[in-house]
Amino acid sequence: MADQGKSKSVQEKIREALEKLGEALDDWLAGSRPHPQPIPIPVDRRPYGRRRN
């Protein structure tokens, strides 16, 4: 029965660590990127017919 209590405390520790990490990530993202930039989409200019062998 001691194992159940131990695993619960480990789960709690992991949950707390993840919460802290999430908050830190939010802060970092908010600080480093004030305005979200669109992801550039690579454009393949080759005609479709020539791609096949």
PDB file of N, H, CA, C and O in Angstrom:
ATOM      1  N   MET A   1       0.815  -1.206   0.000  1.00  0.00           N
ATOM      2  CA  MET A   1       0.000   0.000   0.000  1.00  0.00           C
ATOM      3  C   MET A   1       0.857   1.268   0.000  1.00  0.00           C
ATOM      4  O   MET A   1       0.401   2.336  -0.410  1.00  0.00           O
ATOM      5  N   ALA A   2       2.080   1.140   0.456  1.00  0.00           N
ATOM      6  H   ALA A   2       2.450   0.272   0.789  1.00  0.00           H
ATOM      7  CA  ALA A   2       2.966   2.305   0.493  1.00  0.00           C
ATOM      8  C   ALA A   2       3.292   2.785  -0.922  1.00  0.00           C
ATOM      9  O   ALA A   2       3.538   3.971  -1.142  1.00  0.00           O
ATOM     10  N   ASP A   3       3.292   1.844  -1.883  1.00  0.00           N
ATOM     11  H   ASP A   3       3.093   0.881  -1.704  1.00  0.00           H
ATOM     12  CA  ASP A   3       3.622   2.204  -3.260  1.00  0.00           C
ATOM     13  C   ASP A   3       2.598   3.169  -3.852  1.00  0.00           C
ATOM     14  O   ASP A   3       2.952   4.065  -4.618  1.00  0.00           O
ATOM     15  N   GLN A   4       1.318   2.981  -3.490  1.00  0.00           N
ATOM     16  H   GLN A   4       1.031   2.253  -2.868  1.00  0.00           H
ATOM     17  CA  GLN A   4       0.277   3.860  -4.037  1.00  0.00           C
ATOM     18  C   GLN A   4       0.500   5.303  -3.604  1.00  0.00           C
ATOM     19  O   GLN A   4       0.412   6.222  -4.419  1.00  0.00           O
ATOM     20  N   GLY A   5       0.789   5.501  -2.327  1.00  0.00           N
ATOM     21  H   GLY A   5       0.861   4.755  -1.665  1.00  0.00           H
ATOM     22  CA  GLY A   5       1.038   6.849  -1.827  1.00  0.00           C
ATOM     23  C   GLY A   5       2.259   7.457  -2.479  1.00  0.00           C
ATOM     24  O   GLY A   5       2.287   8.646  -2.797  1.00  0.00           O
ATOM     25  N   LYS A   6       3.277   6.621  -2.675  1.00  0.00           N
ATOM     26  H   LYS A   6       3.254   5.655  -2.417  1.00  0.00           H
ATOM     27  CA  LYS A   6       4.516   7.107  -3.287  1.00  0.00           C
ATOM     28  C   LYS A   6       4.259   7.549  -4.730  1.00  0.00           C
ATOM     29  O   LYS A   6       4.716   8.610  -5.154  1.00  0.00           O
ATOM     30  N   SER A   7       3.523   6.724  -5.476  1.00  0.00           N
ATOM     31  H   SER A   7       3.152   5.861  -5.131  1.00  0.00           H
ATOM     32  CA  SER A   7       3.271   7.070  -6.875  1.00  0.00           C
ATOM     33  C   SER A   7       2.412   8.329  -6.965  1.00  0.00           C
ATOM     34  O   SER A   7       2.574   9.126  -7.890  1.00  0.00           O
ATOM     35  N   LYS A   8       1.502   8.510  -6.010  1.00  0.00           N
ATOM     36  H   LYS A   8       1.372   7.863  -5.259  1.00  0.00           H
ATOM     37  CA  LYS A   8       0.676   9.722  -6.028  1.00  0.00           C
ATOM     38  C   LYS A   8       1.536  10.953  -5.799  1.00  0.00           C
ATOM     39  O   LYS A   8       1.360  11.975  -6.463  1.00  0.00           O
ATOM     40  N   SER A   9       2.472  10.853  -4.853  1.00  0.00           N
ATOM     41  H   SER A   9       2.615  10.023  -4.314  1.00  0.00           H
ATOM     42  CA  SER A   9       3.321  12.015  -4.588  1.00  0.00           C
ATOM     43  C   SER A   9       4.212  12.304  -5.797  1.00  0.00           C
ATOM     44  O   SER A   9       4.475  13.465  -6.111  1.00  0.00           O
ATOM     45  N   VAL A  10       4.674  11.256  -6.473  1.00  0.00           N
ATOM     46  H   VAL A  10       4.460  10.313  -6.219  1.00  0.00           H
ATOM     47  CA  VAL A  10       5.494  11.454  -7.675  1.00  0.00           C
ATOM     48  C   VAL A  10       4.661  12.127  -8.761  1.00  0.00           C
ATOM     49  O   VAL A  10       5.132  13.042  -9.436  1.00  0.00           O
ATOM     50  N   GLN A  11       3.416  11.667  -8.925  1.00  0.00           N
ATOM     51  H   GLN A  11       3.034  10.924  -8.377  1.00  0.00           H
ATOM     52  CA  GLN A  11       2.534  12.286  -9.919  1.00  0.00           C
ATOM     53  C   GLN A  11       2.301  13.756  -9.603  1.00  0.00           C
ATOM     54  O   GLN A  11       2.298  14.600 -10.499  1.00  0.00           O
ATOM     55  N   GLU A  12       2.105  14.060  -8.314  1.00  0.00           N
ATOM     56  H   GLU A  12       2.108  13.375  -7.586  1.00  0.00           H
ATOM     57  CA  GLU A  12       1.901  15.454  -7.914  1.00  0.00           C
ATOM     58  C   GLU A  12       3.126  16.299  -8.247  1.00  0.00           C
ATOM     59  O   GLU A  12       3.007  17.414  -8.754  1.00  0.00           O
ATOM     60  N   LYS A  13       4.306  15.750  -7.954  1.00  0.00           N
ATOM     61  H   LYS A  13       4.403  14.844  -7.542  1.00  0.00           H
ATOM     62  CA  LYS A  13       5.544  16.485  -8.238  1.00  0.00           C
ATOM     63  C   LYS A  13       5.672  16.753  -9.734  1.00  0.00           C
ATOM     64  O   LYS A  13       6.036  17.852 -10.153  1.00  0.00           O
ATOM     65  N   ILE A  14       5.367  15.729 -10.532  1.00  0.00           N
ATOM     66  H   ILE A  14       5.072  14.837 -10.192  1.00  0.00           H
ATOM     67  CA  ILE A  14       5.458  15.889 -11.987  1.00  0.00           C
ATOM     68  C   ILE A  14       4.464  16.951 -12.453  1.00  0.00           C
ATOM     69  O   ILE A  14       4.789  17.796 -13.287  1.00  0.00           O
ATOM     70  N   ARG A  15       3.255  16.897 -11.907  1.00  0.00           N
ATOM     71  H   ARG A  15       2.991  16.210 -11.229  1.00  0.00           H
ATOM     72  CA  ARG A  15       2.224  17.857 -12.300  1.00  0.00           C
ATOM     73  C   ARG A  15       2.653  19.283 -11.958  1.00  0.00           C
ATOM     74  O   ARG A  15       2.484  20.204 -12.757  1.00  0.00           O
ATOM     75  N   GLU A  16       3.210  19.450 -10.759  1.00  0.00           N
ATOM     76  H   GLU A  16       3.348  18.702 -10.110  1.00  0.00           H
ATOM     77  CA  GLU A  16       3.663  20.785 -10.354  1.00  0.00           C
ATOM     78  C   GLU A  16       4.794  21.265 -11.261  1.00  0.00           C
ATOM     79  O   GLU A  16       4.826  22.428 -11.665  1.00  0.00           O
ATOM     80  N   ALA A  17       5.722  20.359 -11.575  1.00  0.00           N
ATOM     81  H   ALA A  17       5.696  19.414 -11.247  1.00  0.00           H
ATOM     82  CA  ALA A  17       6.849  20.734 -12.431  1.00  0.00           C
ATOM     83  C   ALA A  17       6.346  21.140 -13.817  1.00  0.00           C
ATOM     84  O   ALA A  17       6.830  22.107 -14.406  1.00  0.00           O
ATOM     85  N   LEU A  18       5.362  20.383 -14.333  1.00  0.00           N
ATOM     86  H   LEU A  18       4.969  19.597 -13.855  1.00  0.00           H
ATOM     87  CA  LEU A  18       4.812  20.704 -15.649  1.00  0.00           C
ATOM     88  C   LEU A  18       4.096  22.051 -15.626  1.00  0.00           C
ATOM     89  O   LEU A  18       4.179  22.819 -16.584  1.00  0.00           O
ATOM     90  N   GLU A  19       3.394  22.335 -14.535  1.00  0.00           N
ATOM     91  H   GLU A  19       3.326  21.710 -13.757  1.00  0.00           H
ATOM     92  CA  GLU A  19       2.717  23.625 -14.423  1.00  0.00           C
ATOM     93  C   GLU A  19       3.728  24.763 -14.456  1.00  0.00           C
ATOM     94  O   GLU A  19       3.542  25.756 -15.160  1.00  0.00           O
ATOM     95  N   LYS A  20       4.806  24.604 -13.682  1.00  0.00           N
ATOM     96  H   LYS A  20       4.957  23.798 -13.110  1.00  0.00           H
ATOM     97  CA  LYS A  20       5.847  25.640 -13.652  1.00  0.00           C
ATOM     98  C   LYS A  20       6.452  25.810 -15.041  1.00  0.00           C
ATOM     99  O   LYS A  20       6.679  26.931 -15.496  1.00  0.00           O
ATOM    100  N   LEU A  21       6.709  24.689 -15.707  1.00  0.00           N
ATOM    101  H   LEU A  21       6.524  23.779 -15.338  1.00  0.00           H
ATOM    102  CA  LEU A  21       7.301  24.735 -17.039  1.00  0.00           C
ATOM    103  C   LEU A  21       6.360  25.440 -18.010  1.00  0.00           C
ATOM    104  O   LEU A  21       6.791  26.257 -18.823  1.00  0.00           O
ATOM    105  N   GLY A  22       5.072  25.117 -17.918  1.00  0.00           N
ATOM    106  H   GLY A  22       4.721  24.453 -17.258  1.00  0.00           H
ATOM    107  CA  GLY A  22       4.086  25.747 -18.790  1.00  0.00           C
ATOM    108  C   GLY A  22       4.029  27.250 -18.594  1.00  0.00           C
ATOM    109  O   GLY A  22       3.964  28.016 -19.555  1.00  0.00           O
ATOM    110  N   GLU A  23       4.056  27.666 -17.316  1.00  0.00           N
ATOM    111  H   GLU A  23       4.110  27.044 -16.535  1.00  0.00           H
ATOM    112  CA  GLU A  23       4.023  29.102 -17.037  1.00  0.00           C
ATOM    113  C   GLU A  23       5.276  29.784 -17.576  1.00  0.00           C
ATOM    114  O   GLU A  23       5.203  30.869 -18.153  1.00  0.00           O
ATOM    115  N   ALA A  24       6.425  29.139 -17.384  1.00  0.00           N
ATOM    116  H   ALA A  24       6.484  28.257 -16.916  1.00  0.00           H
ATOM    117  CA  ALA A  24       7.680  29.715 -17.867  1.00  0.00           C
ATOM    118  C   ALA A  24       7.654  29.828 -19.393  1.00  0.00           C
ATOM    119  O   ALA A  24       8.112  30.818 -19.962  1.00  0.00           O
ATOM    120  N   LEU A  25       7.110  28.800 -20.043  1.00  0.00           N
ATOM    121  H   LEU A  25       6.738  27.995 -19.581  1.00  0.00           H
ATOM    122  CA  LEU A  25       7.017  28.811 -21.508  1.00  0.00           C
ATOM    123  C   LEU A  25       6.112  29.946 -21.976  1.00  0.00           C
ATOM    124  O   LEU A  25       6.436  30.663 -22.923  1.00  0.00           O
ATOM    125  N   ASP A  26       4.967  30.102 -21.296  1.00  0.00           N
ATOM    126  H   ASP A  26       4.704  29.519 -20.527  1.00  0.00           H
ATOM    127  CA  ASP A  26       4.052  31.181 -21.660  1.00  0.00           C
ATOM    128  C   ASP A  26       4.742  32.532 -21.544  1.00  0.00           C
ATOM    129  O   ASP A  26       4.645  33.375 -22.436  1.00  0.00           O
ATOM    130  N   ASP A  27       5.444  32.724 -20.420  1.00  0.00           N
ATOM    131  H   ASP A  27       5.523  32.040 -19.695  1.00  0.00           H
ATOM    132  CA  ASP A  27       6.143  33.995 -20.214  1.00  0.00           C
ATOM    133  C   ASP A  27       7.189  34.213 -21.302  1.00  0.00           C
ATOM    134  O   ASP A  27       7.313  35.306 -21.853  1.00  0.00           O
ATOM    135  N   TRP A  28       7.941  33.151 -21.601  1.00  0.00           N
ATOM    136  H   TRP A  28       7.840  32.263 -21.153  1.00  0.00           H
ATOM    137  CA  TRP A  28       9.020  33.268 -22.581  1.00  0.00           C
ATOM    138  C   TRP A  28       8.459  33.588 -23.967  1.00  0.00           C
ATOM    139  O   TRP A  28       8.980  34.442 -24.683  1.00  0.00           O
ATOM    140  N   LEU A  29       7.382  32.879 -24.328  1.00  0.00           N
ATOM    141  H   LEU A  29       6.959  32.185 -23.746  1.00  0.00           H
ATOM    142  CA  LEU A  29       6.784  33.118 -25.641  1.00  0.00           C
ATOM    143  C   LEU A  29       6.213  34.530 -25.724  1.00  0.00           C
ATOM    144  O   LEU A  29       6.363  35.205 -26.742  1.00  0.00           O
ATOM    145  N   ALA A  30       5.563  34.973 -24.661  1.00  0.00           N
ATOM    146  H   ALA A  30       5.441  34.424 -23.834  1.00  0.00           H
ATOM    147  CA  ALA A  30       4.975  36.311 -24.659  1.00  0.00           C
ATOM    148  C   ALA A  30       6.076  37.365 -24.753  1.00  0.00           C
ATOM    149  O   ALA A  30       5.891  38.404 -25.386  1.00  0.00           O
ATOM    150  N   GLY A  31       7.214  37.099 -24.125  1.00  0.00           N
ATOM    151  H   GLY A  31       7.364  36.255 -23.610  1.00  0.00           H
ATOM    152  CA  GLY A  31       8.301  38.071 -24.135  1.00  0.00           C
ATOM    153  C   GLY A  31       9.083  38.074 -25.431  1.00  0.00           C
ATOM    154  O   GLY A  31       9.475  39.134 -25.918  1.00  0.00           O
ATOM    155  N   SER A  32       9.315  36.900 -25.995  1.00  0.00           N
ATOM    156  H   SER A  32       8.997  36.039 -25.600  1.00  0.00           H
ATOM    157  CA  SER A  32      10.201  36.827 -27.155  1.00  0.00           C
ATOM    158  C   SER A  32       9.466  37.144 -28.452  1.00  0.00           C
ATOM    159  O   SER A  32      10.074  37.640 -29.401  1.00  0.00           O
ATOM    160  N   ARG A  33       8.156  36.862 -28.506  1.00  0.00           N
ATOM    161  H   ARG A  33       7.662  36.459 -27.735  1.00  0.00           H
ATOM    162  CA  ARG A  33       7.403  37.136 -29.730  1.00  0.00           C
ATOM    163  C   ARG A  33       6.164  37.959 -29.399  1.00  0.00           C
ATOM    164  O   ARG A  33       5.094  37.392 -29.179  1.00  0.00           O
ATOM    165  N   PRO A  34       6.288  39.286 -29.360  1.00  0.00           N
ATOM    166  CA  PRO A  34       5.119  40.106 -29.040  1.00  0.00           C
ATOM    167  C   PRO A  34       4.016  39.993 -30.093  1.00  0.00           C
ATOM    168  O   PRO A  34       2.834  40.039 -29.752  1.00  0.00           O
ATOM    169  N   HIS A  35       4.387  39.846 -31.360  1.00  0.00           N
ATOM    170  H   HIS A  35       5.347  39.808 -31.637  1.00  0.00           H
ATOM    171  CA  HIS A  35       3.376  39.637 -32.401  1.00  0.00           C
ATOM    172  C   HIS A  35       3.729  38.361 -33.163  1.00  0.00           C
ATOM    173  O   HIS A  35       4.845  38.221 -33.662  1.00  0.00           O
ATOM    174  N   PRO A  36       2.769  37.424 -33.251  1.00  0.00           N
ATOM    175  CA  PRO A  36       3.046  36.159 -33.943  1.00  0.00           C
ATOM    176  C   PRO A  36       3.294  36.375 -35.430  1.00  0.00           C
ATOM    177  O   PRO A  36       2.574  37.119 -36.097  1.00  0.00           O
ATOM    178  N   GLN A  37       4.316  35.717 -35.926  1.00  0.00           N
ATOM    179  H   GLN A  37       4.901  35.113 -35.384  1.00  0.00           H
ATOM    180  CA  GLN A  37       4.646  35.851 -37.342  1.00  0.00           C
ATOM    181  C   GLN A  37       4.086  34.659 -38.115  1.00  0.00           C
ATOM    182  O   GLN A  37       4.099  33.534 -37.614  1.00  0.00           O
ATOM    183  N   PRO A  38       3.596  34.895 -39.325  1.00  0.00           N
ATOM    184  CA  PRO A  38       3.103  33.780 -40.140  1.00  0.00           C
ATOM    185  C   PRO A  38       4.249  32.864 -40.554  1.00  0.00           C
ATOM    186  O   PRO A  38       5.361  33.320 -40.819  1.00  0.00           O
ATOM    187  N   ILE A  39       3.962  31.581 -40.603  1.00  0.00           N
ATOM    188  H   ILE A  39       3.058  31.211 -40.387  1.00  0.00           H
ATOM    189  CA  ILE A  39       4.984  30.608 -40.991  1.00  0.00           C
ATOM    190  C   ILE A  39       5.154  30.675 -42.509  1.00  0.00           C
ATOM    191  O   ILE A  39       4.173  30.545 -43.241  1.00  0.00           O
ATOM    192  N   PRO A  40       6.380  30.877 -42.989  1.00  0.00           N
ATOM    193  CA  PRO A  40       6.579  30.925 -44.444  1.00  0.00           C
ATOM    194  C   PRO A  40       6.332  29.555 -45.072  1.00  0.00           C
ATOM    195  O   PRO A  40       6.815  28.537 -44.577  1.00  0.00           O
ATOM    196  N   ILE A  41       5.579  29.544 -46.160  1.00  0.00           N
ATOM    197  H   ILE A  41       5.186  30.371 -46.562  1.00  0.00           H
ATOM    198  CA  ILE A  41       5.266  28.291 -46.844  1.00  0.00           C
ATOM    199  C   ILE A  41       6.191  28.169 -48.046  1.00  0.00           C
ATOM    200  O   ILE A  41       6.198  29.042 -48.914  1.00  0.00           O
ATOM    201  N   PRO A  42       6.972  27.090 -48.105  1.00  0.00           N
ATOM    202  CA  PRO A  42       7.856  26.926 -49.260  1.00  0.00           C
ATOM    203  C   PRO A  42       7.047  26.728 -50.540  1.00  0.00           C
ATOM    204  O   PRO A  42       6.111  25.930 -50.585  1.00  0.00           O
ATOM    205  N   VAL A  43       7.427  27.470 -51.574  1.00  0.00           N
ATOM    206  H   VAL A  43       8.187  28.119 -51.537  1.00  0.00           H
ATOM    207  CA  VAL A  43       6.700  27.398 -52.843  1.00  0.00           C
ATOM    208  C   VAL A  43       7.553  26.633 -53.841  1.00  0.00           C
ATOM    209  O   VAL A  43       8.693  27.004 -54.119  1.00  0.00           O
ATOM    210  N   ASP A  44       6.984  25.560 -54.375  1.00  0.00           N
ATOM    211  H   ASP A  44       6.058  25.259 -54.149  1.00  0.00           H
ATOM    212  CA  ASP A  44       7.685  24.781 -55.388  1.00  0.00           C
ATOM    213  C   ASP A  44       7.203  25.269 -56.751  1.00  0.00           C
ATOM    214  O   ASP A  44       6.039  25.078 -57.103  1.00  0.00           O
ATOM    215  N   ARG A  45       8.091  25.899 -57.519  1.00  0.00           N
ATOM    216  H   ARG A  45       9.037  26.054 -57.233  1.00  0.00           H
ATOM    217  CA  ARG A  45       7.679  26.534 -58.764  1.00  0.00           C
ATOM    218  C   ARG A  45       7.741  25.597 -59.972  1.00  0.00           C
ATOM    219  O   ARG A  45       7.373  25.986 -61.080  1.00  0.00           O
ATOM    220  N   ARG A  46       8.209  24.359 -59.758  1.00  0.00           N
ATOM    221  H   ARG A  46       8.508  24.043 -58.858  1.00  0.00           H
ATOM    222  CA  ARG A  46       8.280  23.444 -60.897  1.00  0.00           C
ATOM    223  C   ARG A  46       6.881  23.029 -61.344  1.00  0.00           C
ATOM    224  O   ARG A  46       6.004  22.826 -60.504  1.00  0.00           O
ATOM    225  N   PRO A  47       6.662  22.901 -62.628  1.00  0.00           N
ATOM    226  CA  PRO A  47       5.355  22.414 -63.096  1.00  0.00           C
ATOM    227  C   PRO A  47       5.150  20.956 -62.684  1.00  0.00           C
ATOM    228  O   PRO A  47       6.097  20.172 -62.619  1.00  0.00           O
ATOM    229  N   TYR A  48       3.897  20.617 -62.411  1.00  0.00           N
ATOM    230  H   TYR A  48       3.128  21.253 -62.464  1.00  0.00           H
ATOM    231  CA  TYR A  48       3.607  19.283 -61.889  1.00  0.00           C
ATOM    232  C   TYR A  48       3.961  18.178 -62.867  1.00  0.00           C
ATOM    233  O   TYR A  48       4.369  17.090 -62.460  1.00  0.00           O
ATOM    234  N   GLY A  49       3.806  18.454 -64.170  1.00  0.00           N
ATOM    235  H   GLY A  49       3.475  19.337 -64.502  1.00  0.00           H
ATOM    236  CA  GLY A  49       4.033  17.410 -65.172  1.00  0.00           C
ATOM    237  C   GLY A  49       5.470  16.926 -65.217  1.00  0.00           C
ATOM    238  O   GLY A  49       5.715  15.758 -65.519  1.00  0.00           O
ATOM    239  N   ARG A  50       6.429  17.801 -64.923  1.00  0.00           N
ATOM    240  H   ARG A  50       6.231  18.750 -64.678  1.00  0.00           H
ATOM    241  CA  ARG A  50       7.839  17.427 -65.059  1.00  0.00           C
ATOM    242  C   ARG A  50       8.365  16.648 -63.866  1.00  0.00           C
ATOM    243  O   ARG A  50       9.458  16.085 -63.924  1.00  0.00           O
ATOM    244  N   ARG A  51       7.598  16.612 -62.784  1.00  0.00           N
ATOM    245  H   ARG A  51       6.710  17.070 -62.737  1.00  0.00           H
ATOM    246  CA  ARG A  51       8.099  15.966 -61.578  1.00  0.00           C
ATOM    247  C   ARG A  51       8.100  14.440 -61.710  1.00  0.00           C
ATOM    248  O   ARG A  51       8.911  13.755 -61.089  1.00  0.00           O
ATOM    249  N   ARG A  52       7.185  13.922 -62.523  1.00  0.00           N
ATOM    250  H   ARG A  52       6.526  14.479 -63.028  1.00  0.00           H
ATOM    251  CA  ARG A  52       7.102  12.461 -62.653  1.00  0.00           C
ATOM    252  C   ARG A  52       8.199  11.943 -63.569  1.00  0.00           C
ATOM    253  O   ARG A  52       8.598  12.618 -64.518  1.00  0.00           O
ATOM    254  N   ASN A  53       8.682  10.742 -63.279  1.00  0.00           N
ATOM    255  H   ASN A  53       8.357  10.194 -62.507  1.00  0.00           H
ATOM    256  CA  ASN A  53       9.723  10.138 -64.121  1.00  0.00           C
ATOM    257  C   ASN A  53       9.107   9.342 -65.243  1.00  0.00           C
ATOM    258  O   ASN A  53       9.826   8.761 -66.056  1.00  0.00           O
TER     259      ASN A  53
END
